[in-house]
Amino acid sequence: MNIKQLNDITSEIGFLLLTHGAEIHRVEDTICRIAAAYGMQADVFAIPASLVVTIADRDGKTFTKTRRVYYRDINLDRVDALNALARRICADTPDEQEITRALAVIALRPAYTLPQQLLAAALSSGAFALLFGGGLPEAVIATAAGMLVRWVGAVMEKLGGGLLLNNIIGGAVCALSAAVALQFWPALNTAVVTISTLMLLVPGLAMTNSMRDLIAGDLVTGVMKGTEATVIAAGIAIGVMCSLAVWRGVAG
């Protein structure tokens, strides 16, 4: 495999890892290990929005490629598949065609459909309601609210609302769902319902990756991930506060 082919392959694997939610340290380490397996050296600069890969061969020739990450989602199944492929590449050093075929197979791995996402959101919200001390009414309302929040989130993703706006709308839906349900069930514990539904929006992976990158010494990436988690949390808080203020004004 020549230097350009190796750069194309490693850039694509790194780009897919970034796109599907892998931490920065994993992306850089994977690219460097693949390059070393083919007897070359890689210098990698990765942040959540961009990837720069430079490959140097034994003769001192270098080849650099930059990939811009415009959209990211969380798909840990594909991250796991890419990790397995990277280990196989390091062990067997296959040619470019074989790696390209393997990447095509990974790209065809089924993603979760919207009904599956709605079911998962419903089960998660209902379980959190019971975990936080709620009873059957809170669990039922939280289950329905969780489905609604995930459906609204899917609509906002298609409309391209952006990170902050999506979470503002999501937080508003969480709070309003509990407030509306209270009108039909006066004994309902709205705090449990709201918190249980908000758990669907909490940026757990972003916070975890931020701490992981900071501990690994990737300060720039860690700060960026931490800022992303803060923006998400702020959006949720703004949505909840504004929706409750409007509801109290309307409902008296």
Sequence and secondary structure as in RCSB ss.txt:
>XXXX:A:sequence
MNIKQLNDITSEIGFLLLTHGAEIHRVEDTICRIAAAYGMQADVFAIPASLVVTIADRDGKTFTKTRRVYYRDIN
LDRVDALNALARRICADTPDEQEITRALAVIALRPAYTLPQQLLAAALSSGAFALLFGGGLPEAVIATAAGMLVR
WVGAVMEKLGGGLLLNNIIGGAVCALSAAVALQFWPALNTAVVTISTLMLLVPGLAMTNSMRDLIAGDLVTGVMK
GTEATVIAAGIAIGVMCSLAVWRGVAG
>XXXX:A:secstr
  HHHHHHHHHHHHHHHHHTT  HHHHHHHHHHHHHHTT EEEEEEETTEEEEEEE TTS EEEEEEE       
HHHHHHHHHHHHHHHHH   HHHHHHHHHHHHTS    HHHHHHHHHHHHHHHHHHTT  HHHHHHHHHHHHHHH
HHHHHHHHHT  HHHHHHHHHHHHHHHHHHHHHH TT  HHHHHHHHHTTT  HHHHHHHHHHHHTT HHHHHHH
HHHHHHHHHHHHHHHHHHHHHHHHHH 
